[in-house]
Structure formats: structure tokens, C-alpha cells
Amino acid sequence: MIAIARPVRRLRLFAWASPVALLLLGHFAPSANAQPGPAAPAAPQPPAEPPTLTLLDCLQIANQRQPALAAARASLAAHEAGYRGVMGLRAPGLIAPDLPVRKQQATRGLAAARAELCQTEYDTTYAVIRMYYTAVYARQQVDVTNDVVGNLRFWQERIRDIVKAGTDRRLNQDHVAKVTIYLKLAESKQAEAAVGVDRAMNALREAMGVDKDFAPFRPADTQMPEPKVEPNKDQVVQLALDRRGELVQAMVAADVIRLEVDAQGRLRFRSKGRTFAAGSDIHAKSVPTGLHNGEYRPGALGVEMPSLVAGNREARQETVQGYWARAEAVVEKTRGLIRLEAQDAFENWVEATRKVNQNREAAQEGRELAKRTRANRESAEIKPEDILQNDVLAGQAMGQYNQALFEQILALANLERITAGGFCAGLVPTSAIP
């Protein structure tokens, strides 16, 4: 019997909901006791800030609203119903000699459906975490660009006034043009950042499974975290191989096909025999294809099994044994792909962490440089170009630091997804879980 790792921590997480999340879930639900009444004129109110949702809130809502989860749960319910139907069958051995084997296959099929739901839960969790922090990152980039644009507008007005008054011979119309160029470039980045917030929020809503009628909200976090975790490469790879739902499904499929050899051996004196595929569509789930362009991404394999095999007992068993050999190869291919994915994800975390450390120092130096330049702006040794360039450089360094933090968060969330929750990234505070 193949053991299946259940998402204990993540399911407990989904079971918690804050009052704000529940309020938003029921925001548009009609009240059973609501009575129509005359509309009273209301005084105009300033637009209120939308409520905030924490990452836990978003995960809770996704657990209730995401269609991918609903589909996986429906598939599991269908498999459970089919399992009960098969297990409830009673027939003499002469009429249905393969029935005991079919019951074993039904048990394996139920395990595969549970593994699929398990992996869908972690995929959904990853999508929500990714898009939640994408929205946080986008808002931080807006703050950075706003700061740069505000500083440049200040210097544009100041330099223009000084040039017009002629009080400083160091400044001329060329300096006004330079600061205007810097300003327009910064404003274009500001526009990109503003659009990025809307795109991130749209993607977050999709990951949560909410539609346009869902009440507006914004992430509660205003800064990206920097979890103090140190994943181990060998441990990450082993956890992925032990817990991934795709590998469980491949192993279950191979075991079911192995049992099919026994089932066909029990069907004596027949010229053809139905297989387990007659009662299930093993090709319902698409197999990812590989890429062979600039990015190397090997494709997966899928199992095969016709719904009917022809020939005498020995011929039918030999046919199924061929499909069993393919299924075993699928298991090995799936294991190799998962190992490669885990290794790549770990290397992405290593790269992102190094960038965080490097860009943190650059951002700190940039802030100090801009601060010193402003403080000494009246000094003859400070050139006007230095003031502008240092402000822009400080903004660029802060933007790069935010991006490095964002990439580190995505790498950690991906490690948690790849290991099916075996590795805890620390992005969801366990202290908030009752």
C-alpha cells in the first residue's frame, strides 16, 4: 500500500479565518430577514480605504472559492462513490473472477485521487502566496518611484527658479533639461509600477477564486518579509520525492497496471478482456510537454492502457505487461523530473539570497549617499549633476533590493510547494494558527 503524505499544516491553516475574511466572503450575500424600505438621502462621504486582508485571510478565501480546489474535491468525491460501488459488488467467482483484483485497483485509484487533491492544495497555496507578495512588492515599488519623482520635481522647480533668477552661475538651462529628463524617465517607471499593482491584484483575486463582485481589498502587509530559514538541498530533494502528489499518482498507476496482469490472468477462455481503463479515463489529465528552445525543460511521460485487450489469456497478460513496463518507466521519469525541479528551486533560493545580501548593502549606501548629498548641496564641491544622479541612484538601489526580496520569497514559497509542505518557508506565521 502506497503511503500518502497529507497536508496537515496547510489544512489546519485553511481552517482558520479572520473576521475580516468572513465579512468579505459574505459581503454580497443577501440577508434572509432583509426587508425593503424607503431609501433615505445620505450625505456624501469621502471614499473609504478598502479593508485589508492578511495572507492567512487570502488562503482561507481561496480554500472556499478556488475552482481548481472545487474540481479536485469533486473528482475525489466521484472516486469515493465509485470505490463504494465496486466494494459493494458481490458476484460468484465463475461470473466475475477478476472482481477481487478490481477491488484492489479501486483502492489504489482512491489513493491517487487523494494525492491529486493534496497537490492541488499546495499548488493553490503557492499561487496565493506568490500573488499576495507580488501585490506587496508592486506597492513597494510604487513608493520608491513616488519618492524619486517627488525629489526630482522639487529639484526641477528649484533649479528652474535659480536659473531664472541668475543667482547661481553653476546652473544653467542645460541643468533644467537634465533634471526634466530624469523626471520623465522616473515618471514612466512610476506609471509601470502603478499598473503593476492592478495586475498583481487581479492575479491575486484569480488565485483566490473570487470574481469582480467580491469586495475590494488590499494586502495587510506593506513590507516584504525576510524569513530566517536555511533549507538544506539534500533534504529538499528527499522531501519532494517522498511527498509529491505527482509521484504518488505515477506509482499508484504502475501498481494498478501490475494488478491488471493478474486480472487478465483470471479471465480464462476469453478472446478479449476489459481492463480497468474501461471504467476510468486515464488520459483525462494532460501530460506537460517539454521545451527545447533557450530554456531546457524536459517533458513528462504518461501511462497508457487500452480499455480492451484481445487474445487468449497469455497474450492479454503479455500485452498488459508491456504497459506495466511503460508505467514503471513513467515512475522513474517522474522521479527524475521532481528531483531536477527541487534542485533548481534550491539553486534559485541560493541565488536570490545572495542578491538580497548584496542589494541590502547597496540600498543602505544609496540612502546615505543621497542624504549626504542633500545635506551638502550648498557646498561648492557638490555638483548639481551629483545631486540628481545620487537621488536616482538611491532609488534604483532600493528598487533592486525590493526585487531581490521578492525573488527570495518566491523561491521559498516554491520550495514549500515542491516539497508538498515538507519544508516550511516561514511565510505564513504559525503563531496565528489556533
C-alpha positions in Angstrom: 0.0 0.0 0.0 1.4 3.3 -1.0 1.6 5.9 1.8 0.3 9.4 1.0 1.6 12.4 2.9 -1.4 14.6 3.8 -1.1 18.3 4.2 -1.6 18.5 7.9 -0.2 22.0 8.5 -1.8 23.6 5.4 -5.2 22.1 6.1 -5.1 23.5 9.6 -4.1 26.8 8.1 -7.1 26.7 5.8 -9.4 26.0 8.8 -8.8 29.5 10.3 -10.5 32.7 9.1 -10.3 36.2 10.5 -13.5 38.2 10.9 -12.4 40.5 8.0 -12.1 37.5 5.7 -15.5 36.1 6.7 -17.0 39.6 6.3 -15.7 39.8 2.8 -16.9 36.3 1.9 -20.4 37.3 3.0 -20.3 40.9 1.7 -22.7 40.3 -1.1 -24.8 37.5 0.5 -28.5 38.6 0.8 -29.9 38.5 4.3 -32.9 36.3 4.9 -34.5 38.9 7.2 -33.8 41.9 5.0 -36.9 44.0 4.2 -37.1 46.7 1.5 -37.6 50.2 2.8 -37.6 53.7 1.6 -34.2 55.0 0.6 -33.1 57.8 2.8 -30.9 60.5 1.4 -27.3 60.1 2.6 -24.7 62.8 2.9 -21.7 62.4 0.6 -18.9 60.5 2.3 -15.3 60.5 1.3 -14.2 57.2 -0.3 -13.2 54.8 2.5 -10.0 52.8 2.4 -10.7 49.2 1.3 -10.2 46.7 4.1 -7.0 44.8 4.4 -6.6 41.0 4.1 -3.7 39.1 5.6 -2.1 36.2 3.8 -4.0 33.9 6.1 -7.2 35.6 5.1 -6.5 35.1 1.4 -5.6 31.5 1.9 -8.9 30.9 3.7 -10.9 32.5 1.0 -9.0 30.5 -1.7 -9.8 27.3 0.2 -13.5 28.1 -0.1 -13.6 29.8 -3.5 -10.9 28.5 -5.8 -12.4 26.4 -8.7 -9.3 24.2 -9.0 -9.8 23.0 -5.5 -13.5 22.5 -6.0 -12.8 20.4 -9.1 -10.2 18.3 -7.3 -12.6 17.7 -4.4 -15.4 16.8 -6.8 -13.1 14.3 -8.5 -12.2 12.8 -5.2 -15.9 12.5 -4.3 -16.6 10.8 -7.6 -13.7 8.3 -6.9 -15.1 7.7 -3.5 -18.5 6.9 -4.9 -17.0 4.6 -7.5 -14.9 2.9 -4.8 -18.0 2.3 -2.7 -19.8 0.9 -5.7 -17.0 -1.5 -6.6 -16.5 -2.6 -3.0 -20.2 -3.3 -2.6 -20.3 -5.7 -5.6 -21.0 -9.3 -4.9 -20.6 -11.9 -7.6 -19.6 -15.6 -7.8 -16.1 -16.3 -8.9 -17.3 -18.0 -12.1 -19.2 -14.9 -13.2 -16.6 -12.2 -12.2 -13.3 -14.0 -11.4 -11.5 -10.6 -11.7 -13.6 -8.8 -9.1 -11.2 -9.2 -6.2 -8.5 -7.6 -8.3 -10.8 -4.8 -9.4 -11.4 -4.0 -5.7 -7.7 -3.7 -5.1 -7.4 -1.4 -8.1 -10.3 0.7 -6.8 -8.4 1.1 -3.5 -5.3 2.3 -5.4 -7.4 4.7 -7.5 -8.8 6.3 -4.4 -5.3 6.8 -3.1 -4.3 8.5 -6.4 -7.3 10.9 -6.2 -6.4 11.9 -2.7 -2.8 12.6 -3.8 -4.1 14.8 -6.6 -6.2 16.8 -4.2 -3.3 17.1 -1.8 -1.0 18.5 -4.5 -3.8 20.9 -5.8 -4.0 22.3 -2.3 -0.3 23.1 -2.2 -0.4 24.5 -5.8 -3.2 26.8 -4.7 -1.3 27.8 -1.6 1.7 28.7 -3.7 -0.3 30.7 -6.2 -1.9 32.8 -3.4 1.4 33.4 -1.6 3.1 34.3 -4.9 0.4 36.8 -6.0 -0.1 38.2 -2.5 3.6 39.2 -2.2 3.6 40.3 -5.9 1.0 42.9 -4.8 3.0 43.9 -1.8 6.2 44.2 -4.0 4.3 46.2 -6.5 3.1 48.7 -3.9 6.6 49.0 -2.5 7.9 49.8 -6.0 5.2 52.5 -6.3 6.5 54.0 -3.0 10.1 54.0 -4.4 9.1 55.6 -7.6 6.9 58.2 -5.9 9.9 59.1 -3.7 12.2 59.6 -6.6 9.6 61.5 -8.6 8.9 63.8 -5.7 12.6 64.6 -5.2 13.1 65.3 -8.9 10.1 67.6 -9.1 11.5 69.5 -6.1 14.9 69.9 -7.8 13.3 70.8 -11.2 11.3 73.7 -9.6 14.3 74.8 -7.5 16.8 74.7 -10.4 14.4 76.4 -12.8 13.8 79.2 -10.3 17.6 79.7 -9.7 18.3 79.7 -13.4 15.6 82.3 -13.9 16.9 84.5 -11.1 20.5 84.0 -12.1 21.7 83.7 -8.5 24.0 80.7 -9.1 26.4 80.7 -12.1 26.9 77.0 -11.8 23.4 76.3 -13.0 22.0 77.0 -16.5 19.3 75.8 -18.8 21.1 72.5 -19.5 20.7 71.6 -15.9 16.9 72.2 -16.1 16.8 69.9 -19.2 18.8 67.2 -17.4 16.5 67.1 -14.4 13.5 67.2 -16.7 14.9 64.1 -18.5 15.5 62.3 -15.2 12.0 63.3 -14.1 10.2 62.0 -17.2 12.1 58.7 -17.0 11.2 58.3 -13.4 7.5 59.1 -14.2 7.5 56.3 -16.8 8.7 53.9 -14.1 6.0 55.3 -11.8 3.3 54.5 -14.3 4.7 51.0 -14.8 4.6 50.4 -11.0 1.0 51.7 -10.7 -0.2 49.4 -13.4 1.8 46.6 -11.8 -0.3 46.9 -8.6 -3.6 46.5 -10.6 -2.2 43.5 -12.4 -1.0 41.9 -9.2 -4.3 42.4 -7.5 -6.2 40.9 -10.5 -3.9 37.8 -10.4 -4.3 37.6 -6.6 -8.1 37.6 -7.0 -7.9 34.8 -9.6 -5.7 32.8 -7.3 -8.2 33.2 -4.5 -11.1 32.3 -6.9 -13.1 35.5 -6.4 -14.8 37.4 -9.1 -15.5 41.0 -9.9 -18.3 41.2 -7.4 -16.0 40.4 -4.5 -15.4 43.4 -2.2 -12.2 45.4 -3.0 -9.4 44.8 -0.6 -5.6 45.3 -0.3 -2.8 43.3 1.3 -2.3 43.9 5.0 1.5 43.7 4.6 3.3 46.8 3.5 6.8 45.4 3.6 8.1 42.1 2.3 9.4 39.7 5.0 12.8 38.2 5.0 12.3 34.8 6.7 15.3 33.4 8.5 15.3 29.9 7.2 18.2 27.8 5.8 16.9 25.0 3.6 19.1 22.0 3.0 19.5 20.9 -0.6 19.5 17.1 0.1 16.6 17.4 2.5 14.6 19.4 0.0 15.1 16.8 -2.7 14.2 13.9 -0.4 11.1 15.7 0.9 10.0 16.3 -2.7 10.5 12.6 -3.6 8.7 11.5 -0.5 5.6 13.8 -0.6 4.9 15.0 -4.2 1.4 14.0 -5.4 2.5 13.5 -9.0 5.0 10.8 -7.9 2.3 9.1 -5.8 0.0 9.1 -8.7 2.6 7.6 -11.0 3.4 4.9 -8.5 -0.3 4.1 -8.0 -0.8 3.9 -11.8 2.1 1.4 -12.1 0.6 -0.7 -9.2 -2.8 -0.7 -10.8 -1.4 -1.8 -14.1 0.6 -4.5 -12.3 -2.7 -5.8 -10.9 -4.2 -5.7 -14.3 -1.8 -8.6 -15.3 -3.4 -10.7 -12.5 -6.9 -9.6 -13.5 -6.4 -10.7 -17.2 -4.9 -14.0 -15.9 -8.2 -14.7 -14.1 -10.3 -14.2 -17.2 -9.9 -17.7 -18.8 -11.4 -19.0 -22.0 -12.0 -15.5 -23.4 -10.8 -13.9 -26.7 -10.8 -10.4 -25.2 -11.0 -8.8 -21.8 -11.9 -5.4 -20.4 -9.3 -3.5 -18.4 -9.6 -1.0 -15.6 -9.4 1.7 -18.2 -12.9 0.8 -19.4 -14.2 2.4 -16.2 -11.9 5.4 -16.0 -10.3 7.9 -18.3 -6.6 7.6 -17.6 -5.8 10.3 -20.2 -8.1 12.9 -18.6 -5.1 14.7 -17.1 -2.8 16.3 -19.6 0.9 15.5 -19.5 3.2 18.5 -19.6 5.4 18.8 -22.7 9.0 19.8 -22.7 10.7 22.9 -24.1 13.7 22.7 -26.4 14.4 26.4 -27.0 16.5 28.7 -24.9 15.1 27.1 -21.8 15.6 23.4 -21.1 12.5 21.8 -19.6 12.2 18.1 -20.1 8.7 16.8 -20.7 6.8 14.2 -18.6 5.5 10.8 -19.7 2.0 9.4 -19.2 0.8 5.9 -18.6 -1.1 4.0 -21.3 -3.8 1.4 -21.1 -6.5 0.4 -23.7 -10.0 -0.3 -22.4 -9.9 -3.6 -24.1 -7.2 -6.2 -24.8 -7.6 -9.1 -27.3 -6.2 -12.6 -27.4 -6.0 -15.6 -25.2 -5.1 -15.3 -21.5 -1.3 -15.4 -22.1 -1.5 -12.9 -25.0 -3.5 -10.5 -22.9 -1.2 -10.7 -20.0 1.8 -10.2 -22.2 0.2 -7.0 -23.6 -0.6 -5.6 -20.2 3.0 -6.4 -19.1 4.2 -4.1 -21.8 2.1 -1.3 -20.5 3.3 -2.1 -17.0 6.9 -1.7 -18.1 6.0 1.7 -19.5 4.3 2.6 -16.3 7.5 1.8 -14.4 9.4 4.0 -16.8 6.9 6.8 -16.1 7.6 6.4 -12.4 11.4 6.8 -12.9 10.9 9.7 -15.3 8.6 11.5 -12.8 11.1 10.9 -10.0 13.8 12.4 -12.1 11.7 15.4 -13.0 10.8 16.1 -9.4 14.5 15.7 -8.4 15.5 18.2 -11.0 12.8 20.6 -10.1 13.7 20.5 -6.4 17.4 21.0 -7.2 16.7 24.0 -9.5 14.3 25.5 -6.9 17.1 25.3 -4.3 19.6 26.9 -6.5 17.1 29.7 -7.2 16.9 30.3 -3.5 20.7 30.4 -3.2 20.9 33.0 -6.0 18.1 35.1 -4.6 19.5 35.1 -1.1 22.9 36.3 -2.4 21.2 39.1 -4.3 19.3 40.1 -1.1 22.5 40.4 0.9 24.3 42.4 -1.9 21.4 44.7 -2.7 20.7 45.4 1.0 24.1 46.9 1.4 23.7 48.8 -1.9 20.3 50.2 -0.7 21.8 51.4 2.6 24.8 53.0 0.9 22.4 54.7 -1.6 20.3 56.2 1.1 23.3 57.5 3.0 24.8 58.9 -0.2 21.6 60.8 -1.1 21.3 62.0 2.4 24.9 63.4 2.5 24.5 65.0 -0.9 21.3 66.8 0.1 22.9 68.0 3.4 25.9 69.4 1.5 24.1 70.8 -1.5 25.2 74.4 -0.8 28.8 73.4 -0.9 30.8 74.4 -3.9 32.3 71.0 -4.1 28.9 69.4 -4.8 28.0 69.5 -8.5 24.3 69.8 -9.5 24.7 66.6 -11.5 25.7 64.7 -8.3 22.5 65.8 -6.6 20.3 64.4 -9.3 22.3 61.3 -10.0 22.6 60.3 -6.4 18.9 60.7 -5.8 18.1 58.5 -8.8 20.9 56.0 -7.9 19.5 55.7 -4.4 16.0 54.9 -5.8 17.4 52.3 -8.2 19.3 50.6 -5.4 16.2 50.4 -3.2 14.2 49.1 -6.2 16.7 46.4 -6.8 16.7 45.5 -3.1 12.9 45.1 -3.2 13.1 42.9 -6.3 15.7 40.7 -4.6 13.5 40.3 -1.6 10.6 39.4 -3.8 12.6 36.8 -5.7 13.7 35.3 -2.4 10.1 35.0 -1.2 9.1 33.3 -4.5 11.9 30.9 -4.1 11.0 30.0 -0.6 7.3 29.6 -1.5 8.3 27.4 -4.4 10.4 25.1 -2.1 7.3 24.6 0.1 5.2 23.8 -3.0 7.8 21.4 -4.4 8.1 19.5 -1.1 4.3 19.4 -0.7 4.7 21.3 2.6 7.6 19.2 3.9 9.7 22.3 4.0 8.2 25.2 6.0 9.2 28.5 4.3 8.1 30.6 7.3 6.0 32.9 5.1 2.8 32.0 6.9 3.1 32.7 10.7 2.3 29.5 12.6 1.7 31.7 15.7 -1.5 32.9 14.1 -2.9 29.3 13.7 -5.1 28.3 16.6 
